[in-house]
Every structure is written in structure tokens, then in C-alpha cells.
């Protein structure tokens, strides 16, 4: 699957050397890029209950500052 590039580049679950931190950072970059490319503002809301239970919260929060 890796050699054929069958997996989506946004696949983070069950992939070696990827984590929930990688997923949240990709989302952060996506949102920041969207805001910088236009004057349109938006509210982003995610339902991630339980999705980041194994992520160290202080590290994630630091990346958002």
C-alpha cells in the first residue's frame, strides 16, 4: 500500500510514525493557510471527543500559540 501510494496523504491512523499530533498540526496548517489566502473569516468547529486521549495536551496547546 505504501509503494503504490494507495493511501491518502491525510491518513494518520494506523500508519507508522504518525500520531494524533501530526493530524492536529496538519489541520492547524490547513486553517492558517486558508485564512492567509483570503479576507474571509470563519469559525472552525471540530468534534474530536476522545480523538486525542493519548496526546499530551500541553504540547498541542503550545503549537497553537
C-alpha positions as semicolon CSV with decimal commas, in nm:
position;residue;x (nm);y (nm);z (nm)
1;X;0,000;0,000;0,000
2;X;0,286;0,237;0,073
3;X;0,470;0,174;-0,252
4;X;0,158;0,220;-0,468
5;X;0,061;0,544;-0,292
6;X;-0,285;0,392;-0,237
7;X;-0,327;0,571;0,096
8;X;-0,442;0,930;0,116
9;X;-0,171;1,172;0,230
10;X;-0,409;1,282;0,507
11;X;-0,428;0,931;0,655
12;X;-0,275;0,936;1,004
13;X;-0,442;0,648;1,185
14;X;-0,268;0,310;1,182
15;X;0,031;0,449;0,992
16;X;0,376;0,401;1,139
17;X;0,548;0,712;1,270
18;X;0,231;0,924;1,262
19;X;0,020;1,035;1,553
20;X;-0,275;1,246;1,655
21;X;-0,029;1,532;1,697
22;X;0,058;1,506;1,327
23;X;-0,312;1,517;1,238
24;X;-0,386;1,823;1,450
25;X;-0,081;2,007;1,316
26;X;-0,191;1,935;0,957
27;X;-0,532;2,076;1,043
28;X;-0,375;2,385;1,202
29;X;-0,163;2,447;0,891
30;X;-0,465;2,398;0,664
31;X;-0,674;2,650;0,857
32;X;-0,392;2,906;0,879
33;X;-0,327;2,877;0,506
34;X;-0,695;2,930;0,433
35;X;-0,708;3,242;0,649
36;X;-0,392;3,389;0,496
37;X;-0,514;3,341;0,139
38;X;-0,836;3,535;0,176
39;X;-1,006;3,803;0,377
40;X;-1,289;3,569;0,465
41;X;-1,306;3,471;0,829
42;X;-1,474;3,160;0,956
43;X;-1,542;2,966;1,268
44;X;-1,387;2,622;1,282
45;X;-1,557;2,366;1,500
46;X;-1,443;2,009;1,544
47;X;-1,599;1,722;1,730
48;X;-1,293;1,535;1,848
49;X;-1,422;1,386;2,172
50;X;-1,184;1,107;2,262
51;X;-0,977;1,153;1,946
52;X;-0,674;1,291;2,127
53;X;-0,681;1,099;2,454
54;X;-0,323;0,983;2,405
55;X;-0,185;1,322;2,303
56;X;-0,001;1,531;2,559
57;X;-0,228;1,837;2,580
58;X;0,037;2,099;2,678
59;X;0,241;2,020;2,366
60;X;-0,064;2,053;2,138
61;X;-0,171;2,378;2,300
62;X;0,181;2,520;2,269
63;X;0,175;2,455;1,894
64;X;-0,139;2,668;1,864
65;X;0,022;2,973;2,020
